[in-house]
Amino acid sequence: MPANKYALLRYRIIDRCLSNKSRPYPSKEDLRQACEDTLYGSDGENISISTIEKDMWAMRNESELGYYAPIKYHQGERGYYYEDEDYTIQDISLNDEDMSAINFAAMTLYQFKDIPVFDQFGHAIEKILDRLNFAPGGDHKAVQQYVQFENNPPAKGSDYLGALLESIKQSQCIELEYQKFTAESSSSYLLHPYLLKEYRGRWYLIAFDPKKKDYRTFGLERIVKINHLNERFEVKPGFNPDRFFKHSIGITEADTAPQDIILRCHDQLKHYLISQPIHHSQVQLEKDGDFKIHVLITYELINIILGFGHQLEVVSPNSLREIITSRLKSALSNYE
């Protein structure tokens, strides 16, 4: 299996540590810390011990890498070393395809540099480019010449991301001054912030409201002010960020249970839905052009279905079919 392009960078950092005569026999933790500090700095992402273990296995055994690195463990020193003290992977160069792929990945991430909370990753990417000896004004301009990224301006409210992220990590209660689109004035909420979620260029905060004893969603663009309180909270045992939106499309959580939705589409749309499913639960049924998804009926789902217009029909459930019919009739009335 081809190596992840960022794994190639970790391999070189591990190689540098194993070749360092002034600090011999690094432990797994030493290697992990070296990779983390070099690639991300003190404020970046975390690298796990298991990642380092997989990296060393790949360096020893992965035929596509071609390193076959003689990495051994020294029981007495409790650390790792090269059995051949002259060995290094630095003599094995990244090929043009590797360099191009890493450059492409870096440029993909770099488009988020203007969002404050992602500023740290801009520095990390610059480190990556520097360590790969990309010349300033060099290959990244070639990428921009052939690939055009979507470049939307930062969404309103994105300047709150850093502070909210820190409150989530510290389990810190917040007081949120928030103004709904339909309200003439703002309201105050005491909240336990749980999760930040991005959907279609907008950011949302999912928080537990202890007063209502329920989860609530707040759009960051409607936040007026945040007060960070000294009080701490405990995350509810049943909350799992991976499962919270499992059956949702978008950021809406419905009170009802998810349902099987049967959709029927025209031939042209069928190929589009096969290549880009509406939801991860989507399966193609035996009847040509029919698909099934297992989701909550939410505002976002309804809008997606309406967006496909005459090319997509709701077969079941009847309740959703009636909603779509009503919306289409209402839309038609605007043109009569």
Residue, then its C-alpha position, 0 to 999 in steps of 0.5 A: m500500500p502506498a505510504n501516506k505522504y506525511a508518513l514519508l516526512r515522519y520516516r525522515i525525522i525518525d531516520r535523523c533521530l536514529s542516525n544522531k550520534s550525540r543522542p543515541y538509542p531514542s525511545k518510541e516516545d523520543l521519536r514521537q516527540a521529535c516528529e510532533d515538534t518538527l511537523y506541528g510545533s507545540d500548538g499543533e496536532n498530536i502524533s501517537i505512539s502507535t503511529i510511530e510503531k507503524d512507521m518503524w514497521a513500514m521502514r523495516n518491511e514495506s517493499e514499496l518504500g524500498y528502505y528495509a531499514p535495519i532498525k533494532y531495539h537495544q535491551g540495555e539502552r531501552g531504545y532503537y538504533y540502526e544495526d548498520e551504523d552507516y545506514t540512512i534513508q537520506d540517500i533514498s530520494l523522494n521521487d517527483e510523484d512523491m514531491s508533487a503529492i506532498n506539495f499538492a496536499a500542503m497547498t490544499l491545507y494552505q487555503f485555510k490559513d486565513i481562519p484564525v484557529f488554523d493559523q498554526f497549521g499554516h506554520a506547520i505547512e511552511k515547516i513541511l515545505d522547508r524540510l522538503n527543500f521547496a524553493p520559495g515561489g517554486d513548485h507551489k506556483a505550478v500547482q496553482q497554475y493547474v489546480q484552482f481551489e475554492n477560495n471562499p472568504p472566512a465565514k463570519g464568526s470564525d474568529y471565535l473558533g480558537a476560544l471555543l476550541e479551547s473551552i471545549k478542550q478544557s471543559q470550561c462553561i461559557e456564557l453565550e450572547y446570541q442573536k437568532f436571525t429572526a430575533e430583534s435582540s440577543s439572548s444569553y445562554l449558559l452552556h457546556p460546549y461539546l463540539l465544533k462542526e463545519y457545514r458548507g462553509r459555516w461553523y456551528l457550536i454543539a453545546f449542552d444546555p443544562k437549563k433545558k437539559d438538552y443539546r443545542t446548536f448555535g451558528l457562530e455567525r450569530i454569536v455576539k459575545i462569549n464569556h468564559l467562566n471559571e466553572r468546569f463541567e463534565v461531558k455527559p457519558g452518552f455523548n459521542p461526537d462520532r455518533f452524534f451526527k451519524h444519521s444527520i445530513g447537515i447540522t440539524e438533530a431531530d427528535t425522531a428516529p432515523q428512517d429508511i428513505i427510498l429515492r428514485c432518480h433519472d439515469q444521469l443523476k444515478h451516476y452522480l449519486i453513485s460517485q458522490p452519495i448523499h449520505h454514508s448509509q446510501v445503498q443502491l437497490e435492485k430496481d435501477g435508479d433506486f437508492k436507500i439512505h437511513v437518516l433523520i428527516t431534517y431541513e438539510l435533507i429536504n433542501i438537498i432533495l429539492g435541489f435535484g428538482h425533477q431528477l429525484e423523487v421520494v418514493s417513501p416514506n409518505s410523510l417526506r413525500e408529502i413535505i416535498t410535494s407541499r414545498l414544490k407546490s409552494a415554489l410553483s405558486n411563486y411563478e403563477 
